[in-house]
Amino acid sequence: MATPATFRIWRGDRAGGAFQDYTTPVEEGMVVLDAVHRIQAQQAPDLAVRWNCKAGKCGSCSAEINGMPSLMCMTRLSAIDLSMPVIVEPMHAFPVIRDLVTDVSWNFQAKKSIKQFKPRPPDAADGTWRIQQADVERVQEFRKCIECFLCQDVCHVLREHHKYDEFIGPRLLVYAAALEMHPLDTEDRVSDLRHKHNIGYCNITTCCRQVCPESITITENAIIPLKERVVDRYFDPLKRLFRIL
Amino acid sequence: MPEFQRFSYDVLVIGAGGAGLRAAIEAGAAGAKVGVVCKSLLGKAHTVMAEGGIAAALGNVDDRDNWRVHFADTMRGGQYLNNWRMAELHAKEAPECVCELEAWGALFDRTTDGKILQRNFGGHRYPRLAHVGDRTGLEMIRTLQDHGIHTGMEVHMECTVLSLLMDGDRIAGACGYDREKGRFQLWEAKAVVLATGGIGRAFKVTSNSWEYTGDGLALAYRAGAELQDMEFVQFHPTGMVWPISVSGILVTEGVRGEGGVLRNSEGRRFMFDDIPDLYKEQTADSEEEGWRYTQGDKNARRPPELLTRDHVARCINREVKAGRGSPHGGVYLDISWIKERMPKSEEHIKRKLPSMYHQFKQLADLDITKEPMEVGPTTHYMMGGIRVDGDSQMSNVPGLFAAGEAAAGLHGANRLGGNSLSDLVVFGKRAGRFAAEFANANGPVTIDEEELQTTATAALAPFDRGPAGENPYQIQYDLQETMQDLVGIVRVESEMQQALEAIGQLSARAERTGIAGNREYNNGWHTTIDIGNMMIVSEAITRAALLRKESRGAQFREDFPNKDSEWGKYNIIISRSADGEMQVEKRALTPMPDELKKVIEEMK
């Protein structure tokens, strides 16, 4: 049975905007994106929203739903109190383009600043490598990332302090971790992590890990081990002594 | 007069899924200046949704596998309407392309001796799919994206192409607009690669993303390219059917590859009831043998759940029509039953099918390690597309190339699972290489400024009509309903004639769409452009399906339920006549060389 629910959607552009209420019938099994689509088709044809797969695989429909950074396609209405208006707004850490769509291009630029994958020479004469499943699994966790940028959205270094020029944010630290821990990779990114990407800015509040729709253990499995590599190289007194000698 | 932002390239790639990115990397490596235009953000193309794996006869799990077996499997799956040259190149070159991905950072699952692991899939004789759990497409697109951004390609994200531009008979680039501001763009190029994917959004129930509106096919058709095999639209047997809001979302064939079984409401494993003659020899005759096959027993034959997609989709359709379906109009797909066969089955399922576990848990509140899923057919893949040369991927328009799902030929009447991801890299690579060669061998192009202005003016017309015009979303829904009901899994002449009439009326309505607001990120405006393309592909599908008076592969005609050997000699070709009408003709297949005929004979 369809029952009406109200969605308070932010409408506007870079110059500013305001919330607007839309009431639309909702049915069993619907997600927030379904309601937004229905509003778009029937009441607000120029409502801007980004989406692709509607199955939590592409990370396009990131937004903030009742204040929580979430994928609209993976947020079921049955998990939300519909007696109150559902507040849907664009991610706060990035400039708004229009309505629910934000300019996330900075993430793509920042990614280029990370040194690319550089494999060791092949293990076999036919040009292939031999890798054990156990060694693959550690990195596969990071490669699950769908680049929804919700972790970037919630990171206070970016969201509150706007350190875009100095800090690459949790998504790109996960990317750097995937490369650093890749069983075939030979590149060294530790110096960049400290000096260029300022991994020290992360004070491990774990907000990023909490909003990850892929449940990647961003803080514990990716960022902390990278911090340890930086600490080992630059702050371990014994190693510093050896370097001086 | 509308202003254009102007860019100039040797090779312009339209589409940034697997095929587009692979083409762009290859063209760049050949020294070409490359531009990439895509409708979404980089890395969001439909390729991310490919789950099962990439087919390549590496022979890592079963050393009886090689290109000859893969070639024969592909031809048989395609009911011998495939472009045999493409099937040959694909089978031979896929292994190298998989290794290339690994060299660029892709991390596939491993065998115990550290090689790339391969899994079973429908229609493949041996375990052949290199995979990463069930998120292989994401691994592939991310690898290509991350490698590609360091090769110098310029990416124009969130842009829609309105028209391909011609310089006489030759391609000269494309024009379109960016979504952010709605500014018009001109991408001048000596060669163009179309890698725009499929047409699934023309149907109501589909696994495809919003982008799959047949843009590349429609653009090429309007530029004078021929389309081929448009009647062959693949309905994947297992899409989600419940809840309604997720209807169509894909459930990977990997579930069946790992031992999942299909049952009707009576609990019967109905796939054993109807095994086609073509596959009798290779199919298990007991549940026991089928199980052994999924667990890697080389002496066992595949279970009937792993027959080709067209066949499984029709069997499910039959069960539902006969009143033996599940409560929401599908059938049951059960992987949880394997607990009877193996200890720690829950962990096993979560490890082998992590994305499916997650998808059902989140969207349907269902634990697939404990309960069966409800599934039914969903529009999934277009075997037809732009007709291309098997080696170079060039269409009949000089300088216009196509690769991946936008191109026709490799899959014939029906695609085998896993052959799509390998298609993307094998022919993306070829298209990129030959497009760069073409650009190198041909001088600069001249842009027809008048044509540019006409295109821009037409694109802006919906704003002139304003909100009083037709609602583009409603037209899209109506077209999807029409195609789903009248040109779907089971087709008949009278319904398809009705569909043609409806498409005509919808096209007329599409001419009268009106839009509120301005050009900045206006989804309503974007939809007016999409539906124009969807009308062309829908008409082409319907006309081709009407002409092919037989049932073969993905096409099932209720009025001609049998395969007709006479029709097995032809492809159906669609082109635009001088007066703008859609022409449909049958064209004889190119004869297969004896050595390839021999390969097929050997593998029977």
Interface residues (C-beta under 8 A of the other chain):
Chain A: D13 E27 E28 G29 M30 V31 D34 Q40 A41 Q42 P45 D46 L47 A48 V49 R50 W51 N52 C53 K54 A55 G56 K57 C58 G59 S60 M74 R76 S78 I97 R98 D99 V101 D103 V104 S105 F108 K111 K112 Q116 F117 P119 P122 G127 T128 W129 R130 I131 Q132 Q133 V136 V139 Q140 R143 K144 I146 E147 L179 H182 P183 L184 D185
Chain B: S40 L41 L42 G43 K44 A45 H46 V48 M49 C99 E102 A103 W104 G105 L107 F108 D109 R110 T112 D113 G114 K115 I116 L117 V132 G133 R135 L138 E139 R142 D146 H147 I149 H150 M157 E180 S209 W210 E211 W242 P243 I244 S245 V246 I249 L250 P354 S355 H358 Q359 Q362 L363 A364 D365 P467 N471 P472 Y473 Q474 Y477 I515 A516 G517 N518 E520 Y521 N522 N523 G524 W525
